[in-house]
Structures are given as structure tokens and as C-alpha cells.
């Protein structure tokens, strides 16, 4: 149970508005909100957000305390629960300690080299076909919705192993409603609310995935869903249907929405930094792959500049701006005693823009991720995929898809933004550009 608000009265913080607290100001511009709060109060900030007063711990030392969690002070399940319980229950990040370790070990088989090769083949074919369409119809476009359609298609093929038809479209639309429900201001599924739409969406997803599990176990397949359907527990038994459904629901969230956000941010930053776009294009040309040839799995490591640039995009716009936990026992941080039961958050968005760690933090500079540049940096200064036991299981999948996507995109088109145009990003629940990200595509051959 959360402690009474008076138990946190000794911690400096933001008063906010009656009833809603700081919900709207924190969610509308979390970077500005926490930078201002950190400047006023230091690295421990009290705020009331989405109906509960809690604390946010700021900076890499806070990230290490919460994510590494050597003393098992924090519950991920109880932290994420108030956001996710109704729509994404029992996903991997909604588990703690021994249960989490067991389930993570079972799920990790889906991300070993063999399955990853199969996913790459499906990704490569899908991305190549879509980029060919974009190249054939150059000019202005809204990139974010186009990217969202592509990641939906890719999730359907490489994750679900199905074509993108009306039934799949309904399932992916249900996922959109589920994600929106995670930060719905009204937390009960009342008629006409975001939460009600999210709960209904989950019911559709559970029904479809549950019907598919026995089919996949019988027929097999190289997609991630089929891999999970065949995954076995330590005693040799198959995972239950409900466990497969819960894990798959959460992985679809990661595969679709977070990758849409991160790849859109990557393209946006390259469009604004054409010198780096050209450097990555040269690296891709150096792979020596013929037009139409698939990207071999063993050539992914030959794209270090692309990886550095993607990391820089993840630094500037992390796919999950904040990570919640709940304190299981009393603890102390930065001189403040924080009682058990407190909602405790850390803020990658804040850490990734600390000027004492990242000089000129808003500037796109992939050289921040050379071996030399990283040598003296706090190991929890860069946490786009979390850290510790809850480090994102699919981070290698994310880098694989980013490299595959950029290989096809930059080989075929140049991306630009209109001079002087500024895109603002809505950061919650997962970052997305408010204007749809208008860009212009031009075939590479026309730029010779």
C-alpha cells in the first residue's frame, strides 16, 4: 500500500493543481518538467501524477540504485501495475525476482541466433518492399504514420507469422487502444473512456492469440509467436496458453510502438543532420551487397557507425521516458529517507540530457558512443533499454531492425526536412511527433 502523503512531506516537490496534481504538466512536457524540478529541488523530487504522490529519483546514480537493485528494494510489478495491470498484465516487466528470472530464461530462446536469423529474413523482405514503394513515389510525406504502418506489417510477419489482413488490422488496432489506456487519466474502464477501449482491446487480443496457440504448436513456424508457443519451462512442460498470450501481448507492444518511435526519431535526426546521413550511406555502400540482396545476419557487426547513430537517437528520444517501481522496504537516497510502499520512478529522458554528462545534450553526435568516449562515463548514464535484471530482452532485435531498415532506406533515398521546420514530440506514453514528422524523400540516383 502507498504510504500516506504526509510520510513524504519532508521531500521537496511540486504542488501541482488540486485533484490532478502535476499530471498534465508532467505528461505534456516531461523533459521541461523534471529539468525544472531537478533544478529547484535536486535529485529527489516529489510529485502527484496520475492520482498518486510519489518520488522521482534523477541521474545515473539513481538509475543504478533502482535498476541494478542489488538489495531487491524495488518491485517492477508493483511499479508498472497501476499503468499496465488492466491491459498488459503478466508481461515480463510485470514480474519480479525469481519468477522474472525463470520466465526470462524461458523466453530467451526466442532471441537466440537461429530464430533471430529467421526474423531478419522476414524483416529484410518486408522493409525492402516498402522502401521500394517510397522510392517509386518520392516527394513530401508524413513519415511517422508511414513508419507505423510498416512496423505493423513487420510485427504481423516476423512476430505473429501472419499476413496483414482485416483480422490482423483489428488486432493491431486493439494494441493501439491498449497502449493509450496505460496513461488514461480515468483509471477505471467507465463507458466512453480510454481505459474502457483498452480493456476491450485486450479482450480481442487475448481471444485471437489464445485460439492461435494450439494451431502454432501443431503447425510450427519461424516467427516469434510460434517460438513462444513451443517454449518449455525448466521441467520440460510447455508454457500455459495464458502465459504465452501475456508475454506475446507485451512483446508486440515493444516490437511495434517502441520501434515505431525509435526508428522515426532516428530518421528525423538524420534528416536534420545530412552529414551523418552521408556517413551512414557510405558505411552501407561498403557492405558490398548487391541491389536486392538480403542483409546477412553475420554482417550486422559491420555497421558500427549505424549502431552509434541509433544509440544517439535513443539517447535524445528514449523509447520509454520514465521507468516506475515501488519500494518494498524503507531506503535512503541522496540524504532522503523514503518509506516502503512509495511509488518510485527514474527518468532516462532527464539523465540522457544532463549537460555534465552529455555536453550540448540536444545536439546529435554519434561520436559520443565511440569506445573512447564511453570509457569514463557512468554505466547507467545511458539506459534506453533499462538495465539490470530487467534489461530489455529484445534490445538486440531492436538494433537488428534499425540496421536492416537503414540499410534499405539510405541506399535508396535521401531524407530531408524543410528549412526552419521544427517537429515537437509528444513523449507519453511512447514518444511520437505531434505533426506526423513531415519529410521529403528523394531517390539517391537523382542526387548524383
ABEGO torsion letter per residue (X at the ends): XBBBAAAAAABBBBAEBBGAEAAAAAAABAAAAAAAAAAAAEABBBBBBGGBBBBBBBEAAAAAAAAAGAAGABBAAAAAAAAAAAABBGBAAABBEAAAAAAAAAAAAAABAAAAAAAAAAAAAAAAAAAAAAAABBEBBBAAAAAAAAAAAAAAAAAAGBBBBAAAAAAAAAAAAAAAAAABABABBBBGBAAAAAAAAAAAAAAAAAAAAAAAAAAEEABAAAAAAABBBAAGBBBBAAAAAAAAAAAAAAAAAAAAAAAAAAAAAAAABAAAAAAAAAAAAAAGBBBGBBBBAAAAAABAAAAAAAAAAAAABBABABBBBBBABBBBBGGBBBBBGBBBBBBAAAAAABAAABBGAABBBAAAABAAAAAABBAAABBAAEBEAABBAAAAAAAAAAAAAAAAAAAABBBBBBBGBBBBBBAOABBBBAAGGBBBBBBAAAAX
